[in-house]
Amino acid sequence: MGQDQTKHQIEKGLHLYQSNQTEKALRVWMRVLEKSADPAGRFRVLGCLITAHAEMGRYKDMLKFAVVQIDTARELEDPDYLTESYLNLARSNEKLCEFQKTISYCKTCLNMQGTTVSLQLNGQVSLSMGNAFLGLSIFQKALECFEKALRYAHNNDDKMLECRVCCSLGNFYTQIKDYEKALFFPCKAAELVNDYGKGWSLKYRAMSQYHMAVAYRKLGRLADAMDCCEESMKIALQHGDRPLQALCLLCFADIHRSRKDVQLGLLKLHCLCERIYRTKEQQRELRDHVVKFHECVEEMELYCGMCGESIGEKNNQLQALPCSHFFHLKCLQTNGTRGCPNCRRLSVKPGYV
Protein backbone atom coordinates (compact mmCIF):
# COMPACT_ATOMS: atom_id res chain seq x y z
CA MET A 1 0.00 0.00 0.00
CA GLY A 2 1.56 3.28 -1.16
CA GLN A 3 1.53 6.76 0.34
CA ASP A 4 -1.64 8.05 -1.39
CA GLN A 5 -3.65 4.91 -0.68
CA THR A 6 -2.47 4.93 2.94
CA LYS A 7 -3.67 8.52 3.35
CA HIS A 8 -7.04 7.71 1.74
CA GLN A 9 -7.62 4.69 4.00
CA ILE A 10 -6.71 6.65 7.14
CA GLU A 11 -9.25 9.34 6.19
CA LYS A 12 -11.84 6.63 5.52
CA GLY A 13 -11.24 5.25 9.03
CA LEU A 14 -11.56 8.72 10.56
CA HIS A 15 -14.90 9.25 8.80
CA LEU A 16 -16.17 5.92 10.14
CA TYR A 17 -14.90 6.71 13.63
CA GLN A 18 -16.56 10.13 13.67
CA SER A 19 -19.78 8.44 12.53
CA ASN A 20 -19.57 6.24 15.64
CA GLN A 21 -18.72 3.12 13.59
CA THR A 22 -15.76 2.38 15.81
CA GLU A 23 -15.17 -1.30 15.03
CA LYS A 24 -15.26 -0.69 11.27
CA ALA A 25 -12.78 2.16 11.69
CA LEU A 26 -10.45 -0.05 13.70
CA ARG A 27 -10.54 -2.74 10.99
CA VAL A 28 -9.63 -0.18 8.30
CA TRP A 29 -6.74 1.20 10.38
CA MET A 30 -5.43 -2.26 11.24
CA ARG A 31 -5.41 -3.15 7.53
CA VAL A 32 -3.40 0.01 6.84
CA LEU A 33 -0.94 -0.92 9.59
CA GLU A 34 -0.46 -4.39 8.13
CA LYS A 35 -0.11 -3.38 4.44
CA SER A 36 1.28 0.16 4.28
CA ALA A 37 4.91 0.64 3.26
CA ASP A 38 4.83 4.36 4.17
CA PRO A 39 6.49 4.96 7.60
CA ALA A 40 4.85 8.39 8.07
CA GLY A 41 1.46 6.90 7.23
CA ARG A 42 2.06 4.05 9.67
CA PHE A 43 2.95 6.59 12.35
CA ARG A 44 -0.28 8.49 11.77
CA VAL A 45 -2.48 5.40 11.77
CA LEU A 46 -0.85 4.25 15.01
CA GLY A 47 -1.84 7.63 16.49
CA CYS A 48 -5.44 6.99 15.41
CA LEU A 49 -5.38 3.52 16.99
CA ILE A 50 -3.88 4.89 20.23
CA THR A 51 -6.59 7.57 20.51
CA ALA A 52 -9.41 5.14 19.72
CA HIS A 53 -8.27 2.55 22.26
CA ALA A 54 -7.79 5.28 24.88
CA GLU A 55 -11.37 6.48 24.40
CA MET A 56 -12.67 2.91 24.64
CA GLY A 57 -10.69 2.24 27.82
CA ARG A 58 -8.54 -0.48 26.22
CA TYR A 59 -5.40 0.82 27.86
CA LYS A 60 -3.20 -2.25 27.41
CA ASP A 61 -3.85 -2.16 23.65
CA MET A 62 -3.19 1.58 23.76
CA LEU A 63 0.21 0.88 25.32
CA LYS A 64 0.96 -1.83 22.75
CA PHE A 65 0.40 0.56 19.84
CA ALA A 66 2.37 3.33 21.62
CA VAL A 67 5.40 1.03 21.82
CA VAL A 68 5.13 0.23 18.10
CA GLN A 69 4.82 3.96 17.37
CA ILE A 70 8.10 4.63 19.22
CA ASP A 71 9.88 2.18 16.90
CA THR A 72 8.29 3.82 13.85
CA ALA A 73 9.38 7.28 15.06
CA ARG A 74 12.95 6.06 15.46
CA GLU A 75 12.83 4.70 11.94
CA LEU A 76 11.74 8.14 10.67
CA GLU A 77 14.55 9.85 12.65
CA ASP A 78 12.38 12.93 13.23
CA PRO A 79 12.43 14.58 16.69
CA ASP A 80 8.83 15.78 16.34
CA TYR A 81 7.58 12.24 15.67
CA LEU A 82 9.68 10.98 18.56
CA THR A 83 8.29 13.59 20.97
CA GLU A 84 4.71 12.74 20.01
CA SER A 85 5.33 9.01 20.42
CA TYR A 86 6.87 9.48 23.88
CA LEU A 87 3.84 11.58 24.85
CA ASN A 88 1.53 8.74 23.77
CA LEU A 89 3.67 6.32 25.77
CA ALA A 90 3.34 8.61 28.80
CA ARG A 91 -0.45 8.83 28.39
CA SER A 92 -0.74 5.05 28.07
CA ASN A 93 1.14 4.53 31.33
CA GLU A 94 -0.91 7.28 33.00
CA LYS A 95 -4.12 5.42 32.10
CA LEU A 96 -2.63 2.20 33.53
CA CYS A 97 -1.70 4.08 36.77
CA GLU A 98 2.03 3.58 36.11
CA PHE A 99 2.64 7.12 37.33
CA GLN A 100 6.42 6.96 37.81
CA LYS A 101 6.82 5.74 34.22
CA THR A 102 4.48 8.50 33.05
CA ILE A 103 6.63 11.16 34.72
CA SER A 104 9.81 9.64 33.26
CA TYR A 105 8.43 9.64 29.69
CA CYS A 106 7.09 13.19 30.12
CA LYS A 107 10.55 14.39 31.18
CA THR A 108 11.99 12.70 28.09
CA CYS A 109 9.50 14.66 25.95
CA LEU A 110 10.45 17.95 27.58
CA ASN A 111 14.16 17.26 26.99
CA MET A 112 13.70 16.52 23.29
CA GLN A 113 15.20 19.14 20.95
CA GLY A 114 12.52 19.30 18.30
CA THR A 115 10.90 22.06 16.25
CA THR A 116 7.93 24.27 17.10
CA VAL A 117 5.66 21.22 16.68
CA SER A 118 7.36 19.59 19.67
CA LEU A 119 7.08 22.79 21.68
CA GLN A 120 3.33 22.90 21.01
CA LEU A 121 3.03 19.48 22.65
CA ASN A 122 4.59 20.73 25.90
CA GLY A 123 1.20 21.76 27.27
CA GLN A 124 -0.13 18.23 26.80
CA VAL A 125 3.06 16.83 28.35
CA SER A 126 2.65 19.10 31.40
CA LEU A 127 -0.98 17.98 31.75
CA SER A 128 -0.07 14.29 31.66
CA MET A 129 2.73 14.85 34.17
CA GLY A 130 0.33 16.77 36.45
CA ASN A 131 -2.17 13.90 36.34
CA ALA A 132 0.63 11.49 37.28
CA PHE A 133 1.77 13.63 40.23
CA LEU A 134 -1.87 13.87 41.35
CA GLY A 135 -2.12 10.08 41.15
CA LEU A 136 0.91 9.92 43.47
CA SER A 137 -0.65 12.55 45.81
CA ILE A 138 2.25 14.95 45.20
CA PHE A 139 -0.08 17.92 45.16
CA GLN A 140 2.27 20.89 44.81
CA LYS A 141 4.05 19.42 41.77
CA ALA A 142 0.69 18.46 40.27
CA LEU A 143 -0.51 22.05 40.61
CA GLU A 144 2.71 23.41 39.09
CA CYS A 145 2.24 21.16 36.04
CA PHE A 146 -1.43 22.10 35.65
CA GLU A 147 -0.51 25.81 35.79
CA LYS A 148 2.14 25.28 33.09
CA ALA A 149 -0.35 23.40 30.91
CA LEU A 150 -2.89 26.19 31.37
CA ARG A 151 -0.32 28.81 30.35
CA TYR A 152 0.51 26.81 27.22
CA ALA A 153 -3.22 26.58 26.43
CA HIS A 154 -3.71 30.35 26.86
CA ASN A 155 -0.57 31.32 24.94
CA ASN A 156 -1.46 29.05 21.99
CA ASP A 157 -5.24 29.61 22.14
CA ASP A 158 -5.66 25.84 22.55
CA LYS A 159 -9.23 25.47 23.82
CA MET A 160 -9.16 21.65 23.82
CA LEU A 161 -6.12 21.60 26.08
CA GLU A 162 -7.66 24.26 28.34
CA CYS A 163 -10.79 22.11 28.63
CA ARG A 164 -8.77 19.04 29.66
CA VAL A 165 -6.71 21.03 32.18
CA CYS A 166 -9.88 22.45 33.74
CA CYS A 167 -11.23 18.92 34.24
CA SER A 168 -7.96 17.83 35.86
CA LEU A 169 -8.07 20.88 38.15
CA GLY A 170 -11.61 19.91 39.11
CA ASN A 171 -10.29 16.49 40.13
CA PHE A 172 -7.37 18.15 41.98
CA TYR A 173 -9.60 20.38 44.10
CA THR A 174 -12.05 17.54 44.76
CA GLN A 175 -9.18 15.56 46.29
CA ILE A 176 -8.06 18.41 48.57
CA LYS A 177 -11.71 19.29 49.31
CA ASP A 178 -12.16 22.81 47.98
CA TYR A 179 -15.50 21.99 46.41
CA GLU A 180 -16.23 25.51 45.11
CA LYS A 181 -13.11 25.36 42.92
CA ALA A 182 -13.82 21.68 42.18
CA LEU A 183 -17.06 22.90 40.56
CA PHE A 184 -15.69 26.09 38.99
CA PHE A 185 -13.12 24.43 36.76
CA PRO A 186 -15.31 21.73 35.13
CA CYS A 187 -18.02 24.39 34.65
CA LYS A 188 -15.38 26.41 32.79
CA ALA A 189 -14.60 23.28 30.74
CA ALA A 190 -18.31 22.89 29.91
CA GLU A 191 -18.42 26.54 28.77
CA LEU A 192 -15.47 25.90 26.45
CA VAL A 193 -17.26 22.87 24.98
CA ASN A 194 -20.41 24.93 24.38
CA ASP A 195 -18.54 27.89 22.85
CA TYR A 196 -15.86 26.16 20.79
CA GLY A 197 -16.59 22.44 20.73
CA LYS A 198 -18.83 22.07 17.70
CA GLY A 199 -16.30 19.85 15.91
CA TRP A 200 -14.85 18.24 19.06
CA SER A 201 -15.29 14.68 20.23
CA LEU A 202 -18.22 14.27 22.62
CA LYS A 203 -15.73 12.92 25.19
CA TYR A 204 -14.96 16.53 26.18
CA ARG A 205 -18.58 17.17 27.09
CA ALA A 206 -18.81 13.83 28.90
CA MET A 207 -15.63 14.54 30.85
CA SER A 208 -16.75 18.01 32.00
CA GLN A 209 -20.23 16.76 32.95
CA TYR A 210 -18.76 13.94 35.05
CA HIS A 211 -16.47 16.27 37.02
CA MET A 212 -19.36 18.70 37.53
CA ALA A 213 -21.46 15.82 38.87
CA VAL A 214 -18.77 14.92 41.42
CA ALA A 215 -18.48 18.51 42.63
CA TYR A 216 -22.25 19.02 42.80
CA ARG A 217 -22.55 15.83 44.85
CA LYS A 218 -19.86 17.01 47.27
CA LEU A 219 -21.71 20.34 47.65
CA GLY A 220 -25.00 18.56 48.37
CA ARG A 221 -26.66 19.68 45.12
CA LEU A 222 -27.85 16.18 44.35
CA ALA A 223 -30.39 16.95 41.61
CA ASP A 224 -27.74 18.85 39.63
CA ALA A 225 -25.28 16.02 40.27
CA MET A 226 -27.74 13.46 38.94
CA ASP A 227 -28.47 15.49 35.78
CA CYS A 228 -24.76 15.88 34.97
CA CYS A 229 -23.97 12.25 35.71
CA GLU A 230 -26.82 11.04 33.52
CA GLU A 231 -25.59 13.22 30.64
CA SER A 232 -22.05 11.90 31.03
CA MET A 233 -23.23 8.28 31.22
CA LYS A 234 -25.36 8.73 28.09
CA ILE A 235 -22.31 9.81 26.08
CA ALA A 236 -20.11 7.11 27.65
CA LEU A 237 -22.61 4.41 26.63
CA GLN A 238 -22.91 5.85 23.13
CA HIS A 239 -19.14 5.73 22.61
CA GLY A 240 -18.38 2.53 24.52
CA ASP A 241 -16.20 4.39 27.03
CA ARG A 242 -16.13 1.76 29.77
CA PRO A 243 -13.82 3.59 32.23
CA LEU A 244 -16.14 6.62 32.20
CA GLN A 245 -19.14 4.31 32.57
CA ALA A 246 -17.53 2.85 35.71
CA LEU A 247 -16.84 6.33 37.13
CA CYS A 248 -20.44 7.37 36.46
CA LEU A 249 -21.74 4.24 38.21
CA LEU A 250 -19.65 5.09 41.28
CA CYS A 251 -20.96 8.65 41.17
CA PHE A 252 -24.56 7.40 40.91
CA ALA A 253 -23.94 5.21 43.96
CA ASP A 254 -22.55 8.18 45.91
CA ILE A 255 -25.55 10.32 44.94
CA HIS A 256 -27.98 7.65 46.13
CA ARG A 257 -26.00 7.24 49.34
CA SER A 258 -26.12 10.99 49.93
CA ARG A 259 -29.88 10.89 49.38
CA LYS A 260 -30.03 8.28 52.13
CA ASP A 261 -31.90 5.79 49.94
CA VAL A 262 -33.13 3.05 52.30
CA GLN A 263 -31.36 -0.01 50.86
CA LEU A 264 -28.08 1.76 50.35
CA GLY A 265 -28.46 3.32 53.81
CA LEU A 266 -28.86 -0.12 55.39
CA LEU A 267 -25.76 -1.33 53.55
CA LYS A 268 -23.80 1.64 54.88
CA LEU A 269 -25.14 0.97 58.40
CA HIS A 270 -23.87 -2.62 58.30
CA CYS A 271 -20.44 -1.41 57.17
CA LEU A 272 -20.31 1.11 60.01
CA CYS A 273 -21.34 -1.50 62.58
CA GLU A 274 -18.60 -3.81 61.36
CA ARG A 275 -16.03 -1.07 61.85
CA ILE A 276 -17.34 -0.28 65.34
CA TYR A 277 -17.14 -3.90 66.48
CA ARG A 278 -13.70 -4.32 64.97
CA THR A 279 -12.23 -1.25 66.70
CA LYS A 280 -14.01 -1.61 70.03
CA GLU A 281 -11.56 -1.48 72.98
CA GLN A 282 -8.60 -1.09 70.63
CA GLN A 283 -7.63 2.47 71.50
CA ARG A 284 -3.89 1.96 71.00
CA GLU A 285 -4.42 1.05 67.32
CA LEU A 286 -6.72 4.04 66.92
CA ARG A 287 -4.02 6.38 68.26
CA ASP A 288 -1.47 4.82 65.89
CA HIS A 289 -3.69 5.61 62.90
CA VAL A 290 -4.18 9.21 64.04
CA VAL A 291 -0.38 9.63 64.25
CA LYS A 292 0.04 8.06 60.78
CA PHE A 293 -2.63 10.35 59.37
CA HIS A 294 -0.80 13.46 60.57
CA GLU A 295 2.52 12.08 59.32
CA CYS A 296 0.99 11.72 55.85
CA VAL A 297 -0.41 15.26 56.02
CA GLU A 298 3.07 16.57 56.86
CA GLU A 299 4.83 14.46 54.23
CA MET A 300 2.49 15.59 51.44
CA GLU A 301 2.49 19.21 52.73
CA LEU A 302 -1.29 19.04 53.01
CA TYR A 303 -1.59 21.70 55.68
CA CYS A 304 -2.04 25.45 55.77
CA GLY A 305 1.28 27.18 56.42
CA MET A 306 -0.51 29.93 58.34
CA CYS A 307 -2.90 28.22 60.75
CA GLY A 308 -1.24 24.77 60.68
CA GLU A 309 -4.53 22.91 60.14
CA SER A 310 -4.63 20.03 57.67
CA ILE A 311 -6.10 20.54 54.19
CA GLY A 312 -8.39 17.92 52.72
CA GLU A 313 -10.37 16.89 55.81
CA LYS A 314 -13.37 19.13 55.10
CA ASN A 315 -14.64 21.56 52.48
CA ASN A 316 -12.60 24.79 52.58
CA GLN A 317 -11.91 27.58 50.12
CA LEU A 318 -8.21 27.56 49.19
CA GLN A 319 -5.87 29.93 47.35
CA ALA A 320 -2.73 28.92 45.48
CA LEU A 321 0.21 31.35 45.37
CA PRO A 322 2.50 31.59 42.30
CA CYS A 323 4.91 29.14 43.97
CA SER A 324 2.03 26.56 43.95
CA HIS A 325 1.82 26.35 47.76
CA PHE A 326 -1.80 26.66 48.81
CA PHE A 327 -3.47 28.01 51.95
CA HIS A 328 -6.90 28.61 53.42
CA LEU A 329 -8.29 31.66 51.64
CA LYS A 330 -9.55 33.06 54.95
CA CYS A 331 -6.02 32.82 56.44
CA LEU A 332 -4.54 34.83 53.56
CA GLN A 333 -7.32 37.41 53.81
CA THR A 334 -7.14 37.69 57.61
CA ASN A 335 -3.40 37.62 58.20
CA GLY A 336 -1.91 38.89 54.98
CA THR A 337 1.72 38.28 54.14
CA ARG A 338 4.56 39.79 52.12
CA GLY A 339 5.63 36.34 50.96
CA CYS A 340 4.80 32.67 51.02
CA PRO A 341 5.14 31.34 54.59
CA ASN A 342 6.41 28.01 53.21
CA CYS A 343 9.15 29.08 50.80
CA ARG A 344 9.42 32.84 51.55
CA ARG A 345 8.95 33.97 47.98
CA LEU A 346 7.97 37.63 47.99
CA SER A 347 5.14 37.72 45.44
CA VAL A 348 1.61 37.02 46.68
CA LYS A 349 -0.07 37.71 43.34
CA PRO A 350 -2.73 35.00 42.86
CA GLY A 351 -1.69 32.31 40.38
CA TYR A 352 -3.71 30.88 37.51
CA VAL A 353 -5.55 28.48 39.80
N, C-alpha and C positions, 0 to 999 in steps of 0.2 A: 504494500500500500504506500503510494507516494505522498508527497507533501500536500498537494491540493486535495486529494481524496481524504487524507487524514483530517485536514481542516474541515471539510464538508461533513464528515461523520461526527466530529466533535460537536459542530453546530447542531446537527440533527439530534444528538443526545441531549444537548442543552434545551432544545425546544421541547423534547419529550419530558424532560425533568421539570421544566417550568409549567408544563401542562399536567403535572402531578402523575405522570406515567413513569414512576421511579424505576421499576424493575426493567421496563423496556429500555430506558436510558442507560441503566447499568450494563445491560447486554450489549448495546451499541458501543459503549466505551471500552468494555472488556475486549470486544472484537478488534477495536483500534489498537489496544495495547498489545494484543497478540500478533497483529499483522503489519503494523506500521514500521517502516524503516527510517522514519524521520525522528531524530532524537528530541528536537524541540516540540514536535507534536506529541510525542510520548510523555514529555514532561508536563505539557498542558493537560492531557487527558488524565494523568495521575493526579493532578490538582483537582480535577472534577470529581474523580473517584474518592479522594480524601474528604472533600467537602460533603459529598452525598452520604458517605458512611458516618461522618461526624453528626450530620443532622438526623440520621436514623438511629444514632446511639450504638453503632457497631464499631466500638472504639479499637478493638484488637485488629479488625480489618483496616481501619484507618491507619493504625501504626504500621501495618504490613506494607501498605501502599506508600507511606511516608519514607520508609527505609528504601524501597525501590526507587523513589524519586531522588533521594540523596545520591544513589549510584548514577542515575541519569544526569543529574546536575554536574557531577564530577566528570562525566564523559563529555559534557558540553564545555567544560572549563570556563564557565561564566560566573563571576562572583554574585551577580544578581540572582541567577537561578539557584546558586548554592545557599544564599541567604534565605530565599523563600522556602527552600526545602528544609533547612534547619528550623525555620519557624513552624512549618507543618509538623516536624518531628516533636518540637516543644509542645505544640497544641495536643498532639496525640497522647503524649505522656501526661499532660495536665488532665485530660479527660479520664485517664486511667489512674489518676491520683498518685502518679510517680513524680511528686513535686520537686524533689532534689534534681532529678534528671531534667525536668522542665526548666528549672533555673539555669542549669549548666548549658543547655542548648540555646536558651535565650541570650546568655552571655556570649556564646559563640557568634550568634547573629550580630550582636552589637559590636563585636570586634572585627567583623568582616569589613574589608575595604572595597566596597562596591561603588556603584554610581548613585545618582539621585533616586533611582528606583529602590535601591536597598535602604536609603535613608527614609523613604516614605513608609517603609515597613516598620520603622522603629517604634511607632506608636502602637502597632499591634503586638510587637515584641514586649514592650513595656506592660501592656495589658495582660498578656499571658504570664509574665513574670509576677505581676501583682496578684493574679489569681492563685499562683503557686505559693507565694508568701502567705496569702490569706489562708490557704489550705493548711499551711504549717503553723498558723496562729502567730506569725511574726508581723504584727499589725502595723508598726511604724514603716517598715520597708514596703509593705503592701500599699500603704497610703502614698508613699513617695512614688511608687511605680504608677499608680492610678493617676496621680497629678501630672506626671510626665506624659502619660498617654493622652490625658485630656488636653494638655498644651499642644501636643502634636495634632490632635483632632482640630483644635481651634485654629492653629497656624496654617493648616492645609485645607481648612473648610471640609473636613471629612465627617459628614453627619452620621454615617454608619458606625464609624469608630466611636464617635461621641455617644451614640446610643448604647453601644456595648459597654463602654466605660461606666455610663450612668447606672446600668443594671448591676455591674460589679460593685459600684459604690453603694447601691441599695443593699446588696448582700453584706458588704463590709459593716455598714451601720446597723444592720439587723443583728449581726454577731456581737457588736459592742453595745447594743441596746440603746441607741439614739433613734427612736422609732419615727420621729418627725423627719429627720434626714433620710432614714430608710425608706420613707414614702416619697420624699421630694425628688430623689434622683430617678427612680423608675417612672414617676409621673413626667419628669423632663424627657425621659426616653420615649414615653408614649406620645408626647407632643412632637418630638422629632419624627416619629413614624407617621403621624397624621399630616405633618407639614411637608415632609420630603420623601416619604417612603412609598410613593405610588408604584415604583418599579422594583421595590425591595422584596426579598423573601418574607413570607408571613412569619418566619421564625422570630423576627425582630419584634413584631407585635405580641406574639405569644410570650416571649421572654419578658418584655416590659409588664405585661398583664400579670404574669406569675409573681414577679417581685412586688408589684403593687398589692396583690392579694395577701402576700406574707406580711407586708407592713400594715395593711388595713386590719388584718387579724390580730397583730400585736397591739394595735391601738384600740381594739374592741369594736371596730366598725365592721361587724360580721356580715351584714348584708352586702356592703361594698366588696368585702373580701370574697364572698361567694360569687358575685357577678364577675369579678376579674378572673377568678380561678376557673369558672365555667368557660369563659372566653378562651383562656389559655389552653384548657383541656380540649376544647373543640378543634383548635388549630393543630394541637399535638396529635390527636386522633386522625385528622385529615392527612397529615404528613408522615404518619408512622413514627413519630419521635417518641420512642419508648422511655428514654430517661426523663423527658419533661412530663410524660404521662405519670410516671412514678412520683415525681415531685408534686404534681397536682393532687394525686391521691393522698399523699401525706398532708398536704395543705387542707384538703377537704376533711380529713380526719381531725386535724387540729381545730378547724372551724366548728365541727360538730361537738368536739370536746368542750370548746369554749362556750357553746350554746347550752351545755349541760344536758345534752340528749340522754334520755334515761339509760339505754343499754350501754352506751359508751361511758356514762357516769358510773354505772355499776362496775364496769371493767376497771376503771380508774380506781374506784374504792377498793377493790380486791388487791390491786397492785400496791396501794398505800398501806393496807393492812399487813401485807407480806413484809414490807419494809419495816413497819413498826415492830412486828414480832421478831424480825431478824436482829434489829438493833437494840432491843429491850435489854437493859442492864449491861450494856457494853459501852460505857461512857469513855473508856480509855481509847477505843477505836474511833469514836466520834471526834474526840479531841485531836487525834492524829490526822484525820481528814481535814479538819479546820486548818491545822498548821500547813498541810500540803496545799490546800486551796490558796492560802495567802502566799506561800512560796511561789506558786504558779503565777499569781497576780504580779509579784515582784519581778519574776524572771521575764515575763512577757511585757513588762512596763505598762500593765493595765491598771494604772492608778493615776489620780489627778495629782500633779506635782505641786498644787497649791494647798488643797485641803487634805491630801493623803488618802482619801477614800478610794476604794476600788471602782473601776469602770467596768460595766458589763453585768452587774448584779440586778439592776433595775433600770427602767426607762429614764434617761437623762438627756438634756440637750447638751451637745458637745461642740467645741470649736477647735479646729486644727490650725496651728501656726505654720508659717512657711517652712519651718524645719521638720514638719510632719509629726511633732509631738502634739497630743490633744489633751484638752482640759475641760472641766465643767464650764459651760458658758457663763453660769452665774458667778463662778469664782473669778473669771477674767473680768467680768463687769463690775464685781464688788471690790476686788482688791487692786486690779490694774497692775501693770508691770512694764518696765522698760526693756525687758528681754525675756526669753524663755527660761522659766525656772529650772528646766532640766538640762539644757545645753548652753544657756547664757547668751544665745544669739540676741542681738539688739533689736531686730525688727519684730514688731508685733502686728504687722499688716496681715489681715486674714488671707489665707491661701485660697486655692481654687475650691477646696472642698471643706 
